[in-house]
Amino acid sequence: MVQKEVAALAETVFAARYPSFDRLARVFESSGIRTRYAVRPADWYLSEPGWPERTAAYLEGADALFARVAREALGTAGLKAGEIDTVVTVSSTGIATPSLEARALGRMGFRRDVMRVPVFGLGCAGGVSGFSVAARLAQARPGTNVLLVVIELCTLASRPDSLTKANIVATALFGDGAAACVLRAGEGGLAEIECGGEYTWPETLDLMGWDVDPQGFGVIFARAIPPFVEANLRVAVDDVLHRQSLALNDVDRFVCHPGGAKVVTALERALSLPQGSLDHEREVLADYGNMSAPTVFFVLERVLKQGLPGRAVLSALGPGFTASLVSLKRAA
């Protein structure tokens, strides 16, 4: 999906019914996004699908992406599906019961005794939080293999019927994507996970999340997010790092979830980084849009290709409102 084409489609859908659309439409240009991916063609979204249609699209799209990224992760790790002991599946953009890893069990070749850990509700923070959960499970059972799969089909929450600023901004920002990796305690790998932690601010439930109605999920996406991040993130980062006797100047590179162009700028200011430091974040946002939870792994992949520094900290923000962080130390 090319951003200019999405902008033209949004104009067709919203302009005649939303008086301020012309002013709000600037977000399609200012978002910094060039292209995005979606599991359905444009005309599907115009048909105003309900819960059954959205769920069917989620199950089909998520099943396909699960298999694709899981196989890629297994190939990179040099493992077969039958060697996986635990599967952690993170997704907040659809409902699947049985969950996605159960649906994939036979097709992928997972063992019948594989431990299944589906995680829902963490939104954009889900990738980093899921990474932390998977690491703790690997550490609790040394020698076992933990497969983490993170899938978000954000475009399925696109709502032509919803005449709100949040919905139109979400239409400009969100795309679909997935990522996966294998974690194992104490045996080689690309990096060592030093620590992970979360920090949740009280009375911030209205900043981000889902509003559920008969038509499906509706996005809660407050305009206050960038200024809130700029004013408050540093406290959360200092708190999580301090628990591990680390400080900001011990971090060589932050690997951040790029929620949007304004959020990336807010992250740089909050972390006292030179403007433009989060270059991979901006590039991933331009190429894929905000894919929610998997996005940070697309950034990490680019950092790894460039060469992981001595210590990198993954960071993402999600509903709660919560900051989730994981510290990675380069493998010796």
Secondary structure, 3 states (H helix, E strand, C coil): CEHHHHHHHHHHHHCCCCCCHHHHCCHHHHCCCCECCCCCCHHHHHCCCCHHHHHHHHHHHHHHHHHHHHHHHHHHHCCCHHHCCEEEEECCCCCCCCCHHHHHHHHHCCCCCCEEEEECCCHHHHHHHHHHHHHHHHHHCCCCEEEEEEEEEHHHHCCCCCCCHHHHHHHHHECEEEEEEEEECCCCCCEEEEEEEEEECCCCCCCEEEEEECCEEEEEECCCHHHHHHHHHHHHHHHHHHCCCCCHHHCCEEEECCCCHHHHHHHHHHCCCCCCCCHHHHHHHHHHCECCCCHHHHHHHHHHHHCCCCEEEEEEEECCCEEEEEEEEECC
